[in-house]
Amino acid sequence: MQKSSAVILFDGVCNLCNGFVQFVIRHDSRGYFHFAALQSAEGQALLRAQGVTLPTTLDPDSVVLVEAGQVYTHSTAVLQIARRLSGLWPLLGAGVVVPRAWRDAAYRWVARNRYRWFGRQAACLLPTPELKSRFLSA
C-alpha cells in the first residue's frame, strides 16, 4: 500500500456496497484508496490493529474508512471518502454541516434496507486482475 493512502472496509456481500466500491475506484484517479471486505481476514485484522472489534464496537453495516490512524464510520466515512475523489464529488464534504445524528440516521435507514432494495451476493466481491493491487490480501 502506498504511503499516502487510506483503506475502505465494506460489506463484501452487499450489492450497494460493491457498487459504492466500484464508484470510488472510477473516481479515485490517484489510486489513493485501497479496499477490503469487512468479512475478510484482512479487514478484521485492520480493525483489530485500530482497536475496533465487530460487532460490539461498530455496526457491521457501516462503510469504514481507516485513514491516517483515524477510523471513520457511517455518514462521516462517506463524506471523508467523497473529499478525496476527482470531479465535483469533494463538494459533498460540505455535508458535515448537517448534524451527524441526522446524517447517520439517514445512513442507517439505507443500511437497514440495502439488501431488500439492492440485493446481496453469496460471496464477497473478487477484484479483477487489474484491480487486485487495490485490495488488501494476506
C-alpha positions in Angstrom: 0.0 0.0 0.0 1.3 3.4 -0.9 2.4 5.7 2.0 -0.3 8.3 1.5 -3.4 6.1 1.2 -6.5 5.0 3.1 -8.5 1.8 3.3 -12.2 1.5 2.8 -13.8 -1.5 4.5 -17.2 -2.5 3.1 -19.8 -5.2 3.3 -18.5 -7.6 0.7 -21.8 -9.4 0.0 -23.9 -6.2 -0.3 -24.6 -5.1 -3.9 -25.0 -1.5 -2.8 -21.6 -1.6 -1.1 -19.9 -3.3 -4.0 -21.4 -0.6 -6.3 -20.0 2.1 -4.0 -16.6 0.5 -4.2 -16.8 0.5 -8.0 -17.9 4.1 -7.9 -14.9 5.1 -5.7 -12.5 3.2 -8.0 -13.8 5.1 -11.0 -13.5 8.5 -9.3 -10.2 7.8 -7.5 -7.8 8.9 -10.2 -4.8 8.9 -7.9 -5.4 5.4 -6.6 -5.5 6.8 -3.1 -8.0 4.2 -1.7 -7.5 0.6 -1.0 -10.2 -1.9 -0.1 -11.1 -4.9 2.0 -14.4 -6.6 2.8 -15.4 -6.2 6.5 -15.9 -10.0 6.5 -12.3 -10.7 5.3 -9.4 -11.7 7.5 -7.5 -8.6 6.2 -10.4 -6.3 7.1 -10.8 -7.8 10.6 -7.0 -7.6 11.2 -7.0 -3.9 10.2 -9.9 -3.2 12.5 -8.2 -5.0 15.4 -5.0 -3.0 14.7 -7.1 0.1 15.1 -8.6 -1.2 18.3 -12.1 -1.8 16.8 -13.9 -5.1 17.1 -17.0 -6.2 15.4 -19.9 -6.4 16.0 -20.0 -4.9 19.5 -17.9 -1.8 18.9 -19.1 -1.0 15.4 -22.2 -1.7 13.4 -21.2 -4.2 10.7 -23.4 -2.5 8.2 -21.2 0.6 8.1 -18.7 1.5 5.5 -15.5 2.1 7.4 -12.6 4.4 6.4 -9.2 4.0 8.0 -7.1 7.0 7.2 -4.0 8.4 9.0 -4.7 6.4 12.1 -8.3 7.5 12.3 -11.4 5.3 11.9 -14.4 6.9 10.3 -17.8 5.2 10.1 -21.3 5.7 8.7 -22.0 9.1 7.0 -18.7 10.6 8.2 -16.8 7.9 6.3 -18.8 8.5 3.1 -18.2 12.3 3.4 -14.5 11.8 4.1 -14.2 9.5 1.0 -16.0 12.0 -1.2 -13.5 14.7 -0.3 -10.7 12.6 -1.9 -12.5 11.8 -5.2 -12.0 13.6 -8.5 -14.6 15.8 -10.2 -17.2 17.6 -8.2 -17.6 14.9 -5.6 -15.5 16.7 -2.9 -18.3 19.2 -2.7 -20.3 16.6 -0.8 -17.8 17.1 2.0 -19.8 20.2 2.9 -22.4 17.8 4.2 -20.5 17.8 7.5 -22.5 20.9 8.4 -25.6 18.7 8.7 -25.7 17.4 12.3 -24.1 13.9 12.5 -27.2 12.4 14.2 -29.3 13.3 11.2 -26.8 12.1 8.7 -26.2 8.9 10.5 -30.0 8.3 10.9 -30.4 8.6 7.1 -27.3 6.3 6.6 -28.7 3.7 9.0 -32.1 3.7 7.3 -30.5 3.0 3.9 -28.2 0.4 5.5 -31.2 -1.4 7.1 -32.9 -1.7 3.8 -29.9 -2.2 1.5 -30.3 -6.0 1.0 -34.0 -5.6 0.2 -33.5 -2.7 -2.2 -30.2 -3.8 -3.9 -29.8 -7.5 -3.1 -26.8 -9.4 -1.8 -24.3 -11.8 -3.2 -23.5 -15.3 -1.9 -19.8 -14.4 -1.6 -17.6 -11.3 -1.3 -16.5 -9.3 -4.3 -13.5 -10.7 -6.1 -11.4 -7.9 -7.8 -10.4 -8.2 -11.4 -6.7 -8.8 -12.0 -6.3 -5.1 -12.9 -7.7 -4.0 -9.5 -6.1 -6.7 -7.4 -3.4 -4.4 -6.1 -6.1 -2.0 -4.7 -7.5 -4.8 -2.4 -5.8 -5.9 0.8 -4.7 -9.5 0.8 -2.8 -11.8 3.1 
